């Protein structure tokens, strides 16, 4: 059962935040235009960020699900399918804040689900968003604690759930400077479903009620897709050479990976390294870095061919990681040699990967602990240890095979969050939404929204 949330009384800190963001709102279009020039906004949909969407509200009950970016969006796709199956009378709106996540969702959302950009966190934009969409329930993913978004939604008595919730130790320390605000925000949720017991405990310390640990939805997310055409094309480009992939890399990591490539080439002169940046728009930047390091790179986004002289295949494209995971055994997961917090190791594990990671995996701490305990992953610290680890896996097929088996078994043992999340959400939605219609009534048309 979910707990009744308390409509938050604005603390002094939250009042100051609301007043400041109201005053700064006229400057938001300038900020969005700067982001647009860097490829971080969609020119045709800037009004959505200002709380003025062009798309009409669908008739009937509407559930709003907000996921910050790519990883969160992919993790909730199975949940979206299950929610729509459980409630055939609803529509589901998914909001995100990045262009990359919008593009990924464009072709992967099912019927009765659609994407919008989340409004910036000013009172004007959030109020416009809520006035237009009038959601019947709101589900926020992971750690999206935007003060105006939460307090203005709760003030309308719209049931709120925080799902797949996580809270790092550093975030807890930061919120302790704003204890009253943290309690008001986390106390606005009727239901909080945490990724693990550690996150649940931290959220309770901040004031969350109705909190339980149900597991991580990213564990239950399906592996990224890859068409037969893509697999044939990549196999033709990559076959015949010792090859490994560095996936979802971030600024600061490509230099380390390039250094590791230089070191590996002493023993493996025909080595090919594949780098897949987390954000494809960084392709030109990464290509310049590689050129400065005297490495020959082929950019996939530019249609460059892999030749015998190619050192690095730079896959600066969107939605093709599933192909590389299926074809290449040795996978380094990025966001972990710099303090990003790591990325989901489950996806490559289910596709036959021998995993490597850096030390900074606080976004997936419990999962990586399970992997390390079962020898399903190796942690590297720098270019030298990365090169040594890749070299060992390339030269020792037995070691690589054992790592692949351990990773697949570990990933399989961690599932179950999707069922538990759905089980907890259905009562909340049944209470928030109009009664379910009979099959005949559903066939006759959608419920008209009051």
C-alpha positions in Angstrom: 0.0 0.0 0.0 1.2 3.5 -0.8 1.3 6.2 1.9 -0.8 9.4 1.6 1.6 12.2 0.7 1.4 15.5 2.3 1.0 18.5 0.1 4.3 20.3 0.8 4.2 23.6 2.7 7.0 25.6 1.1 9.9 26.0 3.4 12.0 29.1 3.4 14.5 27.5 1.0 11.8 26.3 -1.4 10.1 29.7 -1.3 13.4 31.4 -2.1 14.0 28.8 -5.0 10.5 29.5 -6.4 11.0 33.2 -6.2 14.4 33.1 -7.8 13.3 30.8 -10.6 10.3 33.0 -11.3 12.6 36.1 -11.6 15.0 34.2 -13.9 12.3 32.8 -16.2 12.6 35.6 -18.8 16.3 34.5 -19.3 15.4 30.9 -20.0 14.9 31.3 -23.7 18.4 32.7 -24.0 19.8 29.6 -22.1 17.8 27.3 -24.3 19.1 29.0 -27.5 22.7 28.5 -26.2 22.0 24.9 -25.6 20.4 24.7 -29.1 23.6 25.9 -30.7 25.5 23.0 -28.9 23.0 20.4 -30.2 21.4 20.0 -26.8 17.9 21.1 -27.7 15.4 20.5 -30.5 14.7 23.7 -32.4 11.2 22.5 -33.4 10.2 21.7 -29.8 11.6 24.5 -27.6 8.1 25.5 -26.6 7.7 22.2 -24.8 10.6 23.2 -22.5 8.7 26.5 -21.7 5.5 24.7 -20.8 3.7 25.5 -24.0 3.3 22.2 -25.9 1.7 22.1 -29.3 0.3 18.6 -29.1 -3.2 18.2 -27.8 -3.9 16.2 -24.6 -5.3 12.8 -25.5 -8.8 12.0 -24.1 -9.2 9.8 -21.0 -6.9 9.1 -18.1 -3.3 10.2 -18.6 -0.3 8.9 -16.6 2.9 11.0 -16.8 6.3 9.3 -16.5 9.4 11.4 -16.3 12.9 9.9 -17.0 15.9 12.2 -17.2 17.9 10.8 -20.1 18.9 7.8 -22.1 19.6 5.2 -19.4 16.4 6.0 -17.4 14.3 6.1 -20.5 15.4 2.6 -21.7 15.0 1.2 -18.2 11.3 2.0 -18.1 10.3 0.8 -21.6 9.2 -2.7 -20.2 7.3 -1.0 -17.4 5.5 1.2 -20.0 4.3 -1.9 -21.8 3.2 -3.6 -18.6 1.3 -0.5 -17.4 -0.5 -0.1 -20.7 -1.4 -3.8 -20.6 -2.7 -3.4 -17.0 -4.8 -0.4 -17.8 -6.1 -0.5 -21.4 -8.0 2.8 -20.8 -5.0 5.0 -20.2 -2.5 7.0 -22.3 1.0 7.4 -21.1 3.2 10.5 -21.6 7.0 10.1 -21.2 9.0 13.3 -20.6 12.8 13.5 -20.8 15.3 16.4 -20.9 17.7 15.4 -23.6 17.6 15.3 -27.4 19.3 11.9 -27.4 16.7 10.3 -25.3 13.9 11.8 -27.4 15.4 10.3 -30.5 15.7 6.9 -28.9 12.1 6.9 -27.7 10.7 8.1 -31.0 10.8 4.7 -32.5 10.4 2.6 -29.4 7.4 3.8 -27.6 4.3 1.6 -28.0 0.8 2.8 -29.1 -0.9 5.0 -26.5 2.5 6.3 -25.3 4.1 9.5 -26.5 7.1 11.7 -25.7 7.4 15.3 -24.6 10.3 17.4 -23.4 10.1 18.1 -19.6 9.6 21.8 -18.8 12.4 23.8 -17.3 11.9 24.1 -13.6 10.4 27.6 -13.4 7.0 28.1 -11.9 5.7 29.5 -15.2 6.8 26.6 -17.4 5.7 23.9 -14.9 2.3 25.6 -14.4 1.8 25.8 -18.2 2.7 22.1 -18.5 0.3 21.0 -15.8 -2.5 23.2 -17.0 -2.2 21.7 -20.5 -1.7 18.0 -19.7 -3.7 17.6 -16.5 -2.0 14.3 -15.6 -4.0 11.9 -13.4 -0.8 10.5 -11.8 2.9 11.2 -12.1 5.8 8.7 -11.9 9.3 10.2 -11.6 12.4 8.0 -12.3 15.5 7.6 -10.1 16.5 11.0 -8.5 14.7 13.7 -10.4 13.9 16.0 -7.5 13.1 19.3 -9.2 11.5 21.5 -6.6 8.9 23.4 -8.7 8.0 20.3 -10.7 7.3 18.3 -7.5 5.7 20.9 -5.3 3.4 22.3 -8.0 2.3 18.8 -9.0 1.7 17.8 -5.4 -0.3 21.0 -4.8 -2.8 19.8 -7.4 -3.2 16.6 -5.5 -1.9 14.5 -8.4 -0.6 11.2 -6.9 3.2 11.1 -7.2 5.6 8.0 -7.2 9.4 8.0 -7.3 10.4 4.8 -9.0 13.7 3.0 -9.5 14.8 5.6 -6.9 18.5 6.0 -6.0 20.3 8.4 -3.7 24.1 8.5 -3.6 26.0 9.3 -0.4 27.2 12.6 -1.8 23.6 13.6 -2.6 22.5 12.8 0.9 25.3 15.0 2.2 24.2 17.8 -0.1 20.6 17.6 0.9 21.5 17.7 4.6 22.2 21.4 4.2 18.5 21.7 3.1 16.9 19.3 5.5 13.5 20.9 5.6 13.4 21.2 1.8 14.4 17.6 1.3 11.7 16.5 3.8 9.1 18.5 1.9 10.1 17.2 -1.5 10.5 13.5 -0.6 7.4 13.7 1.6 5.4 14.7 -1.5 5.6 11.2 -2.9 2.8 8.7 -2.2 5.1 5.9 -3.0 8.9 5.5 -3.3 10.4 2.4 -4.9 14.1 2.2 -4.3 16.7 0.3 -6.3 18.2 -1.3 -3.2 18.1 -1.2 0.6 20.9 1.4 0.8 19.0 3.8 -1.4 15.8 3.1 0.6 17.5 3.9 3.9 19.0 7.1 2.5 15.6 8.3 1.2 13.9 7.6 4.5 16.6 9.7 6.2 15.7 12.5 3.9 12.0 12.2 4.8 10.5 9.9 2.2 7.5 7.8 3.4 6.0 4.8 1.7 9.5 3.6 0.8 10.5 0.1 -0.1 13.4 -1.6 -2.0 12.2 -3.5 -5.1 15.4 -3.8 -7.2 16.7 -1.9 -10.2 14.6 -1.7 -13.4 17.7 -1.4 -15.5 18.4 -5.1 -14.6 15.1 -6.1 -16.2 15.5 -3.9 -19.2 15.9 -5.9 -22.5 19.3 -5.7 -24.3 19.6 -3.0 -26.8 18.3 -4.1 -30.2 20.3 -4.8 -33.4 18.8 -5.6 -36.8 20.2 -8.3 -39.0 21.3 -5.7 -41.5 23.3 -3.8 -38.9 24.9 -7.1 -37.6 25.9 -8.1 -41.2 27.4 -4.6 -41.8 29.3 -4.4 -38.6 30.6 -8.0 -38.9 32.0 -7.1 -42.3 33.7 -4.0 -40.9 35.2 -5.6 -37.8 36.0 -9.2 -38.7 39.6 -10.4 -39.1 41.2 -8.3 -36.5 41.5 -8.4 -32.6 38.8 -5.9 -31.6 37.3 -4.6 -28.3 34.8 -1.9 -27.5 34.7 0.9 -25.1 31.0 1.7 -24.6 29.2 4.9 -23.4 32.4 6.9 -22.9 32.6 10.4 -21.5 35.0 13.3 -21.7 38.3 12.3 -20.1 37.9 8.6 -20.9 38.7 8.6 -24.6 42.3 9.8 -23.9 42.8 6.9 -21.4 41.3 4.4 -23.9 43.6 5.8 -26.7 46.6 5.5 -24.4 45.6 1.9 -23.7 45.3 1.3 -27.4 48.9 2.5 -28.0 50.2 0.2 -25.3 48.3 -2.8 -26.6 49.5 -2.3 -30.2 53.1 -3.2 -29.1 51.9 -6.8 -28.8 48.9 -6.6 -31.2 49.9 -4.5 -34.2 46.6 -5.1 -36.0 44.5 -4.2 -33.0 41.2 -2.3 -33.6 39.5 -0.4 -30.8 35.9 0.7 -31.1 34.8 3.8 -29.1 31.1 4.5 -28.7 30.7 7.9 -27.0 27.7 8.2 -24.7 26.7 11.4 -26.5 27.2 11.0 -30.3 27.3 14.7 -30.8 30.8 14.6 -29.3 32.1 12.7 -32.4 34.1 15.6 -33.9 35.7 16.4 -30.6 36.7 12.8 -30.0 38.0 12.5 -33.5 40.3 15.6 -33.0 41.6 14.2 -29.8 42.5 10.9 -31.5 44.2 12.7 -34.4 46.2 14.7 -31.9 47.3 11.4 -30.3 48.6 10.2 -33.8 45.8 7.6 -34.1 43.9 6.9 -37.3 40.2 7.0 -36.7 37.2 6.1 -38.9 34.0 7.9 -38.0 30.8 5.9 -38.4 28.6 9.0 -38.6 30.6 10.2 -41.6 30.5 6.8 -43.4 34.2 6.3 -43.1 35.4 2.8 -43.9 37.6 0.7 -41.6 40.9 0.0 -43.4 43.9 -2.0 -42.3 45.4 1.3 -41.1 42.5 2.2 -38.9 43.3 2.3 -35.2 40.0 3.4 -33.8 36.5 2.9 -35.1 34.6 5.9 -33.7 30.9 4.8 -33.5 29.4 8.3 -33.0 25.9 7.2 -33.9 22.7 6.6 -31.9 21.1 3.3 -31.1 23.7 0.9 -32.5 25.4 -0.3 -29.3 23.4 -3.5 -29.4 25.2 -4.5 -32.5 28.7 -4.0 -31.0 27.7 -5.9 -27.8 26.5 -8.9 -29.9 29.7 -9.0 -32.0 32.5 -8.1 -29.6 33.3 -10.1 -26.5 35.6 -7.7 -24.6 33.5 -4.7 -23.4 34.7 -1.8 -21.3 31.8 0.2 -19.8 32.4 3.9 -19.7 31.4 6.6 -17.3 33.6 4.8 -14.8 37.1 6.1 -15.3 35.7 9.6 -14.6 33.2 10.5 -11.9 30.1 9.9 -13.9 29.0 6.9 -11.9 29.1 4.1 -14.5 26.6 2.7 -16.9 24.4 -0.4 -16.9 26.5 -3.6 -17.1 23.4 -5.8 -17.5 22.9 -5.1 -21.2 26.3 -6.3 -22.4 26.3 -9.2 -19.9 23.1 -10.6 -21.4 24.8 -10.5 -24.8 28.0 -12.4 -24.1 30.4 -9.8 -22.8 33.6 -10.2 -20.8 33.2 -7.0 -18.7 35.7 -4.3 -17.7 34.9 -1.2 -15.7 36.6 1.7 -14.0 36.3 2.4 -10.2 33.6 5.1 -10.3 30.3 3.0 -10.5 28.3 4.7 -7.7 25.2 4.7 -9.9 25.2 0.9 -10.0 27.1 0.1 -6.9 25.1 -2.9 -5.7 25.1 -4.4 -9.2 28.8 -4.1 -9.6 29.4 -5.5 -6.2 27.5 -8.6 -7.2 29.5 -8.8 -10.4 32.8 -8.5 -8.6 31.9 -11.0 -5.9 31.2 -13.6 -8.7 34.3 -12.6 -10.7 32.0 -11.4 -13.5 33.8 -8.1 -14.0 37.3 -6.6 -13.6 38.0 -3.1 -12.3 40.7 -1.1 -14.0 42.2 2.2 -12.8 44.1 3.8 -15.7 45.4 3.2 -19.2 48.1 0.7 -18.1 45.7 -1.5 -16.1 43.0 -1.2 -18.9 45.6 -2.3 -21.5 46.8 -5.2 -19.3 43.2 -6.4 -18.7 42.2 -6.3 -22.4 45.5 -8.0 -23.3 44.8 -10.9 -20.8 41.3 -11.4 -22.2 42.5 -11.4 -25.8 45.3 -13.9 -25.1 43.4 -16.2 -22.7 40.2 -17.7 -24.2 39.5 -19.7 -21.1 39.5 -16.5 -18.9 37.3 -14.6 -21.3 34.8 -17.5 -21.5 34.6 -17.8 -17.7 34.1 -14.0 -17.5 31.3 -14.2 -20.1 29.5 -17.1 -18.2 29.8 -15.4 -14.8 28.5 -12.1 -16.2 25.4 -13.8 -17.8 24.7 -15.8 -14.7 25.0 -12.8 -12.4 22.8 -10.6 -14.6 20.1 -13.4 -14.6 20.2 -13.6 -10.8 19.4 -10.0 -10.3 16.1 -9.7 -12.1 12.6 -9.2 -10.6 12.4 -5.5 -10.1 9.9 -5.1 -13.0 7.3 -7.4 -11.4 7.7 -5.8 -8.0 7.4 -2.3 -9.3 4.3 -3.0 -11.3 2.7 -4.8 -8.2 3.3 -1.7 -6.1 2.2 0.8 -8.8 -1.1 -0.8 -9.8 -2.9 0.0 -6.5 -1.7 3.6 -6.6 -2.9 4.0 -10.2 -6.2 2.3 -9.5 -6.9 4.7 -6.7 -5.8 7.7 -8.8 -7.6 6.9 -12.1 -11.2 6.3 -12.9 -12.4 2.7 -12.4 -11.3 0.3 -15.0 -13.9 -0.3 -17.7 -15.1 -3.7 -18.8 -13.8 -5.1 -22.0 -16.9 -4.0 -23.9 -16.7 -0.5 -22.5 -13.1 -0.2 -23.5 -13.8 -1.2 -27.0 -16.5 1.4 -27.2 -14.2 4.3 -26.7 -11.9 6.0 -24.2 -13.0 7.6 -21.0 -13.5 11.3 -21.5 -11.4 13.3 -19.1 -13.3 15.5 -16.8 
